[in-house]
Amino acid sequence: MNALHQGAIEVGRIAILLAALTATAVSLPASQDFDALVTPFVEAHCVKCHGEKKQKGDIRLDILDRDFSQGENAILWQDVSDVLITGDMPPEEEVRPPMGDVSQIIKAIDTELRSAAASMNERGRIAIRRLSHSALDSTVKDLLGIDLLLSQNLPADPDLEGFNSLAVTLDANPEMVLKLQNNANTIAKLAIASGEDVREKRSYSIGTIGHGHNVEERREFVTTSSSRDRKHTMWPKDFFVPQDGLYRIRVDGFARDYRTDLEEQGIEYTYLRENYEQSLKKRDRKPNDEPRLVSIIAIQASEARHMDAASVPGRRVGYFYIGNEMDSQYVDVRLNKGENIMVHYAAAAILNQSPIAVVEGEERLVADLLHVKSITVSGPEIESWPPPARQQLLGASNTVPDNLEERIGDFLFRAFRRPVPENTLQKFNLLYQTGLDQGLTEEESMGNVIEGVLTSPRFLFNYDKGDGEDVWALASRLSYFLWNSMPDNTLMQLAVNGQLQKPRVLRKQTARMLKDPKAQRFIQDFTAQWLGLKDIELMRPDPKLYEDYDPLLEALMRQESETFFQEVLEKNLPITSFLDSDFITINERLANHYQIEGVDGSEFRRVALPKDNPRGGLLGQASILKITSNGTRTSPVVRGVWILENILGDPPSPPPADVMPIEPDVRGTKTIFDMLSRHREIETCADCHRSIDPWGFGLEHFDAIGVYRSQYRNGQSVYAKGSVPNGSFDGIADMKRVLLNRSDQFARALTEKLFTYALGHPLSFQERLIADDIAKANSQKGGGFKDLIIAICESPLFRGEIQSTQVAQN
């Protein structure tokens, strides 16, 4: 049983969460009625595959302990109930028990689980949780009003079951602490700075735009093609980044193929290099109405000078598309002190030499060209000047305020997100005074205070025992759930007044926070983990097979999923919209990718779909289809696992260690269905792949970058059929109907994912019961996605007020 396999894995993973439960629980064996009902059912329908002679998935049910007070037993019995509910077990080829018998077993297990949950008062929540990298950075921005990364170069946050923000994985090892201290030192100096405003907006045009060889300056435009080195790039002369931060790069110009223009006008041209005439003809020429890709490369300012053919060692920090008519496009990029930027025409053909031709007796660049009128650099992004932290702690003027201790106390209260003990306050006051005594300026000494705050455990960790009386923990729990950052003044004031725990107030605050622009952080962070969008840069598609794929299209894929999630949330649409919808949220570039007409411009917008379009819902989105493929072809196994894990909440067990990977068919003579046939032939593989592969094959009409297809590259027809318990399908439309029939299962899975993200730990069996009840209630009321999130935030589980009766009575 796939769910049972995962149950066994979960036991090891979340043992730390169950320790408190199992250590304090009173023995609670199952009732005699439970034994009398379940034992014959297990003997009749389960022991053949999960008994003394055979234990598929290492699961043995004939001797599974009936003591539900033991956490691992309860989880396994809960998984038994889950696979019975979904119809995944017993297998279809076995004798199926009457539905009435199955319903009785499900009800009996649920009764015992609730009885066990009612007897346990311990919550099992880890009381301390380090802020994830993204939460650290958001908190720094909200606390200091300056957009700098405290997570810069830190070791990656560990991943567990798709999440990288769980308490059990977020430690603070010595390597991380050392790098974090260096980052905090840099940020503190910039956050407390005074003097002349470092924020600038500089524009560069003809004469102030530097460039390499064979770049034309004609009238008011600087025109370039593309090459393998820096000869065909341009940069703002004499610019250097004054300090680390976020900068906006704006380019005014257009891009089009000059050959097309000349040919349409009947003007002849001859390349100076004879081989270019032939080599360029072999390349696919883009129509002039197709947007072009431009990249921004960060380089050391000393390298922004004319050189003949030196390659650029810089880093690509941003991309944008530019059209064939005069327009302004911008991209926000992170730059380091002392850097400059180069504009590279990434969409043009990469050439060894310049495509210079004679046109009406004049030498001109003749190819796909970028014409730039101006380059504007704005930044760094700082909320105000002097920076907000400087104004709060030392004031906006050069005169040091009299109430420094009060100012430091207020700053610590905000930074630590709860009242500060007197001895801690005195330590930071002493830190400031010691700096002055050692000859530091007020600014330098206060910088030490900020650095100390950013490296303090009280800043880096949220302390949360799940105690309903700890209103400060509730404020942080709410803000890091919905904003991935610290509570604002409104939440803190409600905590001070003792109002925040009230369900009515909590409901109102949840609605307010979801309307705030900072809710975009929740959208980005949760989808990154739930949907796996954080991994979209992995397994880049082979450029020879997928010529239209580029880094910006990749970014737009992710943005589509985020904007779709936002649309479902803001409009409070049914959560089944994630399974299928009559609309998508795209811009022009994605519309072209999906072969949808009538969408112009770079802005994302809601676009209605005709009934026969396969794109509605998550499963038609290129981001999901890309991250579940490899660089050359689709992977039904990976896609099937993704659906089981993220849509149905039924992750399969890992493959046995001795199973060899499938050999690729380099000749292209086999279909993917044929290549995966060995999964159905090997006994150790067949059971799991019976539940995995059908879901993956349902998506086979989409290639590795999400383009719809009816045939593979070898000309063979796409195989997109699948058969699962209680349903079969042929193609994505049929599969969506099967998934919609499992909408209750999806609702439970999504609600459990949201709770896991909000609480920072995988759910215990008690917590799963509560989450499942909330999902069921929301579905029965016809509630939307926003309603579900509000119900989560006002629930006793989220508030930290789990009462035994509240579990048992449902």
C-alpha positions in Angstrom: 0.0 0.0 0.0 1.6 3.2 -1.1 0.3 5.3 1.7 1.4 2.7 4.2 4.9 2.7 2.7 5.0 6.5 3.3 3.7 6.0 6.8 6.7 3.9 7.6 9.0 6.5 6.3 7.2 9.3 8.2 7.8 7.4 11.5 11.5 7.9 11.2 11.3 11.4 9.9 9.1 12.9 12.5 10.1 10.8 15.5 11.1 14.0 17.2 7.6 15.3 16.9 6.0 12.2 18.4 8.4 11.8 21.3 6.4 14.0 23.5 3.2 12.1 22.6 4.6 8.6 23.2 6.5 9.5 26.3 3.4 10.9 28.2 0.5 9.0 26.7 -1.5 6.5 28.7 -1.8 3.1 27.1 -4.9 3.0 25.0 -5.5 -0.3 23.3 -8.1 -0.6 20.7 -11.6 -1.5 21.9 -12.9 -5.1 21.7 -15.5 -4.0 19.0 -12.6 -2.6 16.9 -10.7 -5.9 17.1 -13.8 -8.0 16.4 -14.5 -5.9 13.3 -11.0 -5.3 11.9 -9.3 -8.6 12.5 -11.5 -10.7 10.1 -11.3 -7.9 7.5 -7.5 -7.8 7.6 -7.3 -11.6 7.4 -9.7 -11.7 4.4 -8.3 -8.8 2.4 -4.9 -7.8 3.6 -2.6 -10.6 4.9 -2.1 -12.1 1.5 0.2 -9.2 0.7 0.9 -7.8 4.1 1.1 -10.9 6.4 3.6 -13.4 7.7 4.6 -14.8 4.3 4.8 -11.5 2.3 5.1 -7.9 3.4 4.8 -5.7 0.4 6.4 -2.3 1.1 7.7 -3.8 4.4 4.2 -3.4 5.8 2.7 -6.2 7.9 -0.9 -5.7 9.1 -1.7 -9.0 10.8 0.4 -8.0 13.8 0.1 -4.3 13.6 -0.2 -3.0 17.2 -3.7 -1.8 18.1 -2.4 0.6 20.8 -3.4 3.9 19.2 -1.6 5.9 21.9 1.7 5.1 20.2 2.2 7.7 17.6 3.7 5.4 14.9 0.9 2.9 15.3 -1.7 5.7 14.9 0.0 7.0 11.8 0.0 3.6 10.2 -3.7 3.0 11.0 -4.5 6.4 9.6 -2.7 5.5 6.4 -4.8 2.2 6.2 -7.9 4.4 6.5 -6.6 6.7 3.8 -6.1 4.0 1.2 -9.4 2.5 1.9 -11.1 5.9 1.5 -9.5 6.5 -1.9 -10.1 2.9 -3.1 -6.4 2.3 -3.7 -6.6 -0.9 -1.6 -7.4 -3.7 -1.8 -6.0 -3.9 -5.3 -8.5 -4.0 -8.2 -7.4 -7.5 -9.3 -8.2 -8.9 -5.8 -11.7 -9.7 -4.5 -13.2 -6.3 -3.4 -15.1 -6.2 -0.2 -18.6 -4.7 -0.1 -18.5 -0.9 0.3 -20.5 -1.2 3.5 -17.8 -3.3 5.1 -15.1 -0.8 3.9 -17.1 2.1 5.4 -17.4 0.3 8.7 -13.7 -0.3 8.9 -13.0 3.4 8.0 -15.4 4.6 10.7 -13.9 2.2 13.3 -10.4 3.4 12.6 -11.5 7.0 12.8 -13.2 6.4 16.1 -10.1 4.9 17.6 -7.9 7.6 16.3 -10.1 10.3 17.8 -10.3 8.5 21.1 -6.5 8.3 21.2 -6.2 11.9 20.3 -8.6 12.9 23.0 -6.5 11.2 25.6 -3.3 13.1 24.7 -2.8 16.6 25.9 0.7 17.1 24.6 1.0 18.8 21.2 4.4 17.6 20.2 5.3 20.9 18.6 9.0 21.8 18.4 9.3 24.9 20.6 12.0 26.6 18.6 12.2 27.2 14.8 14.9 29.1 12.9 13.6 31.5 10.3 14.2 30.1 6.8 16.4 32.0 4.4 13.5 33.7 2.6 11.9 34.6 6.0 15.3 36.1 7.2 15.5 38.3 4.1 11.9 39.5 4.3 12.3 40.2 8.0 15.5 42.3 7.5 13.7 44.3 4.8 10.6 45.0 7.1 12.7 45.7 10.1 15.4 47.9 8.6 13.7 49.2 5.5 16.6 48.2 3.2 16.5 45.4 0.7 19.6 43.3 1.5 20.1 39.6 1.9 21.0 38.2 5.3 21.0 34.8 3.6 23.7 35.7 1.1 26.0 32.7 0.5 24.5 30.7 3.5 24.2 26.9 3.1 20.9 26.0 1.6 18.0 25.2 3.9 17.5 21.4 4.0 14.5 20.0 2.3 12.0 17.6 3.9 9.0 16.3 2.0 9.2 19.3 -0.3 9.4 21.9 2.5 12.6 23.8 3.4 11.0 25.8 6.3 10.4 23.0 8.8 11.7 23.3 12.4 13.2 19.9 12.4 15.6 20.7 9.6 16.4 24.4 10.3 19.5 24.4 12.4 22.3 27.0 12.9 25.5 25.2 12.3 29.0 26.9 12.7 29.4 27.4 9.0 26.1 29.2 8.7 26.7 31.3 11.8 30.1 32.6 10.6 28.7 33.6 7.2 25.7 35.1 8.8 27.8 37.3 11.1 29.7 38.7 8.1 26.4 39.5 6.3 25.0 41.1 9.4 28.1 43.3 9.7 27.7 44.6 6.2 23.9 45.1 6.5 24.3 46.9 9.8 26.7 49.5 8.4 24.4 50.2 5.5 21.2 50.3 7.6 22.6 52.9 10.0 24.3 55.1 7.3 23.9 58.8 7.1 25.4 61.6 4.9 24.6 62.0 1.2 21.7 59.9 -0.2 23.2 57.0 -2.1 20.1 56.4 -4.1 20.6 57.6 -7.7 18.9 57.5 -11.1 21.3 57.8 -13.9 20.5 57.7 -17.6 23.0 57.0 -20.4 22.6 57.5 -24.1 24.8 58.2 -27.2 28.2 59.2 -26.0 27.8 57.9 -22.5 27.1 54.3 -23.5 30.3 52.3 -23.8 30.5 49.4 -26.2 32.8 46.9 -27.9 33.9 46.7 -31.5 31.4 46.7 -34.4 28.6 48.3 -32.5 27.0 51.1 -34.4 26.2 54.6 -33.1 23.6 56.0 -35.5 21.5 59.0 -34.8 20.2 58.5 -31.2 20.6 54.7 -31.1 23.4 52.4 -30.2 22.9 49.2 -32.2 24.3 45.8 -31.6 24.0 42.2 -32.6 25.4 39.3 -30.6 28.7 37.4 -30.4 30.5 34.9 -28.3 32.4 37.6 -26.5 32.0 41.2 -25.3 32.6 42.8 -28.7 28.8 43.2 -29.3 27.7 44.4 -25.9 27.2 47.8 -24.3 27.4 49.3 -20.8 26.9 52.7 -19.0 30.3 54.4 -19.0 31.9 55.2 -15.7 29.1 53.7 -13.7 29.8 51.6 -10.6 27.5 50.3 -8.0 27.9 52.4 -4.8 26.8 49.6 -2.4 25.2 46.2 -2.4 21.5 46.2 -3.1 18.6 45.9 -5.5 18.8 48.0 -8.6 16.4 48.7 -11.5 17.8 48.6 -15.0 15.6 50.2 -17.7 16.4 50.0 -21.4 14.6 52.2 -23.9 14.8 50.7 -27.4 13.5 48.0 -29.8 14.7 44.9 -31.6 14.0 43.5 -35.0 15.7 41.8 -37.9 17.2 44.4 -40.3 17.4 41.8 -43.1 13.7 41.5 -43.1 13.3 45.2 -43.3 15.7 45.5 -46.3 14.2 42.6 -48.2 10.7 44.0 -47.7 11.9 47.3 -49.2 13.7 45.5 -52.0 17.2 46.7 -50.9 20.1 44.4 -51.6 23.0 43.8 -49.2 26.2 41.8 -49.3 28.1 40.5 -46.3 31.8 41.3 -46.0 32.5 37.7 -45.0 31.4 35.3 -47.7 30.5 32.5 -45.3 28.0 34.6 -43.4 25.6 34.7 -46.4 25.3 31.0 -46.2 25.6 30.4 -42.4 23.0 33.0 -41.5 20.6 31.6 -44.0 20.7 28.3 -42.2 19.5 29.8 -38.9 15.8 30.1 -38.2 14.9 33.8 -38.7 12.4 35.2 -36.1 9.5 37.2 -37.4 9.8 40.9 -36.3 6.6 40.8 -34.2 8.2 38.2 -31.9 9.7 39.6 -28.6 13.4 39.3 -28.2 15.4 38.3 -25.1 17.9 40.8 -23.6 20.1 39.9 -20.7 21.9 42.0 -18.0 25.3 40.8 -17.0 27.0 42.1 -13.8 30.7 42.7 -14.2 33.4 44.4 -12.2 33.4 48.1 -13.1 37.1 47.9 -14.1 36.1 45.5 -16.9 33.6 47.9 -18.5 36.1 49.2 -21.0 36.8 48.6 -24.7 38.7 45.3 -25.3 39.1 43.5 -28.6 37.9 40.0 -27.8 38.1 39.2 -24.1 35.3 37.0 -22.8 33.2 38.4 -20.0 33.5 36.6 -16.7 30.5 38.3 -15.2 27.2 36.8 -13.9 23.8 37.0 -15.6 21.5 38.7 -13.1 18.4 39.5 -15.1 16.5 39.2 -18.4 13.6 40.9 -20.2 11.9 40.8 -23.5 11.8 43.7 -25.9 9.5 44.3 -28.8 10.0 45.5 -32.4 8.7 49.0 -31.7 10.2 51.7 -29.4 9.4 50.8 -25.8 10.7 50.8 -22.3 11.5 47.5 -20.4 13.0 47.1 -17.0 14.3 44.4 -14.7 15.2 44.5 -11.0 18.6 42.9 -10.3 20.9 42.4 -7.3 24.3 44.0 -7.7 27.4 44.2 -5.5 29.5 47.2 -4.6 32.0 48.1 -7.4 30.1 46.3 -10.2 28.8 47.7 -13.5 26.3 46.1 -15.9 26.4 45.1 -19.5 23.4 44.8 -21.9 23.7 41.6 -24.0 21.4 40.8 -26.9 20.8 37.2 -26.0 18.1 36.5 -28.6 20.4 37.1 -31.6 22.5 34.5 -33.3 25.8 33.9 -31.5 28.5 34.7 -34.0 32.3 34.6 -34.1 32.5 37.9 -36.1 30.3 40.9 -36.7 27.5 40.5 -39.4 28.6 43.5 -41.4 27.3 44.0 -44.9 27.4 46.6 -47.6 24.0 48.3 -47.9 23.7 50.9 -50.7 27.4 51.5 -50.6 27.6 51.8 -46.8 28.9 49.2 -44.3 26.1 48.4 -41.8 25.3 45.7 -39.3 22.8 43.4 -41.0 21.2 40.8 -38.8 18.8 40.5 -35.9 19.7 43.7 -34.0 19.0 45.5 -30.8 18.6 49.3 -30.9 19.1 51.1 -27.6 18.2 54.7 -27.1 19.1 54.9 -23.4 20.1 52.8 -20.3 18.8 53.9 -16.9 20.1 52.6 -13.6 18.2 53.3 -10.4 19.0 52.3 -6.9 19.8 50.9 -4.5 16.3 50.3 -3.2 16.0 51.8 0.3 12.7 52.8 1.8 13.8 56.3 2.8 16.9 58.4 3.5 18.5 58.2 6.0 17.5 54.5 6.2 14.5 53.8 8.5 16.7 52.0 11.1 18.9 55.0 11.3 15.9 57.3 11.8 14.4 55.0 14.4 17.6 54.6 16.5 19.6 57.8 16.0 17.1 60.2 14.4 17.2 61.8 11.0 19.5 64.6 12.0 23.1 64.6 13.2 22.0 65.3 16.8 21.8 62.2 18.9 18.4 61.9 20.6 18.2 61.9 24.4 16.0 58.8 24.7 18.4 56.3 23.2 17.6 53.5 25.7 13.9 53.8 24.9 14.6 53.8 21.1 16.8 50.7 21.5 14.1 49.0 23.5 11.5 49.7 20.9 13.8 48.4 18.2 14.5 45.2 20.1 10.7 44.7 20.7 10.1 44.8 17.0 13.1 42.7 16.1 12.5 40.0 18.6 8.8 40.1 18.1 7.9 39.9 21.8 8.6 41.8 25.0 12.3 41.9 25.8 13.7 40.8 29.2 15.3 43.6 31.2 18.7 41.9 31.3 18.7 41.5 27.5 17.8 45.2 27.1 20.6 46.2 29.4 23.1 44.0 27.4 22.3 45.9 24.2 22.5 49.3 25.9 25.9 48.3 27.3 27.0 47.2 23.8 26.2 50.6 22.5 27.9 52.4 25.4 31.0 50.2 25.2 31.5 51.1 21.6 31.5 54.8 22.5 33.9 54.2 25.3 36.2 52.5 22.8 36.2 55.6 20.6 33.6 54.6 18.1 31.2 57.1 16.7 27.5 57.0 17.6 26.8 55.6 14.1 29.5 52.9 14.4 28.4 51.9 17.9 24.7 51.7 16.9 25.8 49.6 14.0 27.2 47.1 16.5 23.7 47.0 18.1 22.0 46.2 14.8 24.6 43.5 14.0 24.1 42.0 17.5 20.3 42.0 16.9 20.6 40.3 13.5 22.8 37.5 14.9 20.8 37.1 18.1 18.9 33.8 18.6 15.9 35.9 19.6 15.9 37.3 16.1 16.9 34.2 14.2 14.4 31.9 15.9 10.7 31.9 16.6 9.9 30.4 20.0 6.6 28.6 19.8 5.4 25.9 22.2 1.9 26.0 20.7 0.7 27.5 23.9 -2.6 29.3 23.4 -1.7 31.8 26.1 1.5 33.0 24.2 0.0 35.8 22.1 3.4 36.8 20.8 3.9 33.3 19.3 0.5 33.6 17.7 1.4 37.0 16.2 4.6 35.6 14.7 2.9 32.3 13.6 0.3 34.4 11.7 2.7 36.8 10.1 5.2 34.2 9.0 2.4 32.1 7.6 0.8 34.9 5.5 3.7 37.3 5.0 6.8 35.1 5.6 8.0 38.0 7.8 7.7 39.7 11.1 4.4 41.0 12.6 3.5 44.6 11.7 2.6 47.3 14.3 -1.1 46.4 14.1 -0.5 42.8 15.1 1.9 43.8 17.8 -0.6 46.3 19.2 -3.4 43.7 19.2 -1.0 41.3 21.1 -0.2 44.1 23.6 -4.0 44.6 24.2 -4.6 40.9 24.5 -7.1 41.0 21.6 -5.4 38.8 19.0 -6.5 35.4 20.4 -10.1 36.2 19.8 -11.4 34.3 16.8 -13.3 37.3 15.5 -10.2 39.5 15.6 -8.0 36.8 14.2 -10.4 36.3 11.3 -10.4 40.0 10.6 -6.6 40.2 10.7 -6.2 37.2 8.4 -8.5 38.9 5.8 -6.5 42.1 6.2 -3.2 40.5 5.8 -4.2 38.5 2.7 -5.1 41.8 1.0 -1.7 43.4 1.9 1.0 43.4 -0.8 3.2 41.4 1.6 0.9 38.4 1.0 2.8 38.0 -2.2 5.6 36.5 -0.1 3.3 33.8 1.1 2.2 33.1 -2.5 5.8 32.9 -3.7 7.2 30.9 -0.7 4.3 28.4 -0.4 4.1 27.6 -4.1 7.9 27.3 -4.2 7.6 24.5 -1.6 4.2 22.9 -2.3 4.5 22.8 -6.1 8.3 22.5 -6.2 8.7 25.8 -8.1 11.9 26.4 -6.1 13.5 23.6 -8.3 12.4 25.0 -11.7 16.0 26.0 -12.6 17.2 22.4 -12.2 17.4 20.1 -15.3 17.7 22.8 -18.0 16.2 21.6 -21.3 18.5 20.6 -24.0 18.8 23.8 -26.2 19.1 21.6 -29.4 15.8 20.0 -28.7 14.0 23.0 -27.2 15.3 26.1 -29.1 12.5 28.4 -27.8 13.4 27.8 -24.2 15.3 30.6 -22.4 15.8 31.7 -18.8 13.1 34.4 -18.9 10.5 32.0 -20.3 11.5 29.8 -17.3 10.9 32.7 -14.9 7.5 33.4 -16.6 6.5 29.8 -16.1 7.0 30.2 -12.4 5.2 33.5 -12.4 2.2 32.0 -14.1 1.7 29.5 -11.3 2.1 32.2 -8.7 -0.4 34.5 -10.4 -2.8 31.7 -10.9 -2.5 30.8 -7.2 -3.0 34.5 -6.4 -6.2 34.7 -8.6 -7.7 31.7 -6.9 -6.9 33.2 -3.5 -8.0 36.8 -4.1 -11.2 35.8 -5.9 -11.9 33.1 -3.2 -12.5 30.5 -5.9 -13.1 26.9 -5.1 -10.0 24.9 -4.4 -11.0 22.6 -7.2 -9.8 25.4 -9.5 -6.3 24.0 -8.9 -7.5 20.8 -10.5 -9.3 22.4 -13.4 -10.4 25.9 -14.4 -11.9 27.7 -17.3 -9.2 30.3 -17.3 -5.4 30.7 -17.0 -3.2 33.7 -16.1 -0.6 34.4 -18.7 1.1 37.2 -20.7 2.0 37.4 -24.4 5.1 35.3 -24.2 3.4 32.4 -22.5 0.4 32.8 -24.8 2.7 32.2 -27.7 4.2 29.2 -25.9 0.7 27.8 -25.5 -0.4 28.8 -29.0 -3.2 31.0 -27.6 -4.0 34.1 -29.7 -5.1 37.6 -28.7 -2.9 38.2 -25.7 -0.6 41.2 -26.0 2.0 42.7 -23.7 4.2 41.5 -20.8 1.6 42.0 -18.1 -0.1 38.8 -16.7 -3.8 38.7 -16.9 -6.8 36.3 -16.6 -7.6 34.7 -20.0 -10.7 32.7 -20.5 -10.2 29.2 -22.1 -12.4 27.5 -24.6 -13.9 24.2 -23.5 -11.5 22.0 -25.5 -8.4 23.7 -24.2 -6.2 21.5 -21.9 -4.5 24.2 -20.0 -6.9 24.9 -17.1 -5.7 24.2 -13.5 -2.2 23.4 -12.3 -1.6 20.4 -14.5 -1.6 22.4 -17.7 1.0 24.9 -16.5 4.4 24.8 -18.1 6.2 25.2 -14.7 4.7 21.9 -13.4 5.3 20.1 -16.6 8.9 21.3 -16.8 10.0 20.5 -13.2 8.5 16.9 -13.7 10.7 16.3 -16.8 14.4 16.0 -17.5 16.4 17.9 -20.0 15.5 15.8 -23.0 12.1 14.1 -22.5 9.1 13.8 -20.3 9.1 11.5 -17.3 5.7 9.8 -16.5 7.2 8.4 -13.3 8.3 11.7 -11.9 5.0 13.3 -13.0 3.0 10.5 -11.4 4.9 10.8 -8.1 4.4 14.6 -8.2 0.6 14.2 -8.5 0.5 11.6 -5.7 2.6 13.8 -3.4 1.3 17.3 -4.1 -2.3 16.8 -5.4 -3.5 13.6 -3.7 -1.3 13.6 -0.6 -0.4 9.9 -1.1 3.3 9.8 -1.7 4.7 6.4 -2.8 7.6 4.8 -1.1 11.1 5.3 -2.6 12.3 2.8 -5.2 14.4 -0.2 -3.9 18.1 0.6 -3.9 18.9 -2.3 -6.3 16.5 -1.1 -9.1 18.5 0.0 -12.2 17.4 3.2 -14.0 15.8 2.9 -17.4 18.2 3.0 -20.2 17.4 5.9 -22.7 16.3 4.9 -26.2 18.9 6.9 -28.2 17.5 5.6 -31.5 14.0 6.9 -30.7 12.3 3.7 -31.7 10.5 3.1 -28.5 7.7 5.0 -26.9 8.0 6.0 -23.2 5.2 3.5 -22.5 7.4 0.7 -23.9 10.4 1.9 -22.0 8.6 1.8 -18.8 7.2 -1.7 -19.4 10.0 -3.2 -17.2 8.3 -1.5 -14.2 5.2 -3.7 -14.9 7.3 -6.8 -15.3 9.4 -6.7 -12.1 7.4 -7.7 -9.0 9.2 -5.3 -6.7 8.4 -2.4 -9.0 4.9 -3.4 -10.3 2.9 -2.6 -7.1 4.1 1.0 -6.8 4.2 1.7 -10.5 0.6 0.5 -10.8 -0.4 3.6 -8.8 2.3 6.0 -10.1 2.6 5.5 -13.9 -1.1 6.1 -14.9 -1.1 9.6 -13.5 2.1 10.5 -15.3 0.9 9.1 -18.6 -2.2 11.3 -18.3 0.1 14.3 -18.9 2.0 12.8 -21.9 0.4 15.2 -24.3 2.7 17.9 -22.9 6.4 17.8 -23.7 9.3 18.6 -21.3 8.6 22.4 -21.5 4.8 22.2 -21.5 4.1 22.4 -25.2 1.1 20.4 -26.3 1.8 17.6 -28.7 0.0 14.7 -30.4 3.1 12.9 -31.5 6.6 12.2 -30.1 9.7 13.4 -32.1 9.9 9.9 -33.6 6.5 10.3 -35.2 4.8 7.8 -32.9 1.4 8.8 -31.3 1.4 10.0 -27.7 0.2 7.4 -25.2 -1.8 9.2 -22.5 -4.0 6.5 -21.0 -4.3 5.4 -17.4 -6.4 3.3 -15.1 -6.6 4.0 -11.4 -9.0 2.8 -8.7 -12.5 4.1 -9.5 -11.5 5.6 -12.8 -9.7 5.5 -16.1 -8.8 8.1 -18.6 -7.3 8.9 -22.0 -5.6 12.3 -21.9 -5.5 15.3 -19.6 -9.2 16.2 -19.9 -10.4 12.7 -18.8 -7.7 12.7 -16.0 -9.0 16.0 -14.6 -12.5 14.5 -14.4 -11.1 11.6 -12.4 -9.2 14.0 -10.1 -12.3 16.1 -9.6 -14.1 13.0 -8.4 -11.3 12.8 -5.8 -11.7 16.5 -4.8 -12.2 15.6 -1.1 -8.8 13.8 -1.1 -7.2 16.9 -2.7 -8.9 19.2 -0.2 -7.4 17.1 2.7 -4.0 17.0 1.0 -3.9 20.8 0.4 -5.1 21.6 3.9 -2.5 19.4 5.5 0.2 21.1 3.3 -1.0 24.5 4.4 -0.9 23.5 8.1 2.5 21.9 7.7 3.8 25.2 6.2 2.0 27.3 8.8 3.1 25.3 11.9 6.6 24.4 10.7 6.3 20.6 11.2 4.8 17.6 9.6 1.4 16.9 11.2 0.9 14.3 13.9 -2.1 12.0 13.5 -4.0 14.2 15.9 -3.3 17.3 13.9 -4.2 15.5 10.7 -7.6 14.7 12.1 -8.2 18.4 12.8 -6.9 19.5 9.4 -9.1 16.9 7.6 -12.2 18.1 9.5 -11.5 21.7 8.5 -11.1 20.6 4.8 -14.3 18.6 5.0 -16.2 21.5 6.6 -15.0 24.0 4.0 -16.0 21.7 1.1 -19.5 21.1 2.6 -20.0 24.8 3.0 -19.0 25.5 -0.5 -16.1 27.6 0.8 -13.4 29.0 -1.4 -9.6 29.0 -1.0 -9.5 32.2 1.0 -12.2 30.8 3.3 -10.0 27.7 3.9 -7.0 29.8 4.9 -9.1 31.9 7.2 -10.6 28.7 8.8 -7.0 27.4 9.3 -5.9 30.7 11.0 -8.9 30.8 13.4 -8.8 27.1 14.2 -7.8 25.9 17.7 -4.9 24.0 16.1 -3.4 27.2 14.6 -4.2 29.2 17.8 -2.4 26.6 19.9 -5.5 25.8 21.8 -6.0 22.1 21.0 -8.5 20.6 23.4 -9.1 16.9 23.7 -12.9 17.4 23.4 -12.5 19.4 20.2 -10.8 16.4 18.5 -13.1 13.8 19.9 -16.5 15.4 19.2 -16.0 15.7 15.4 
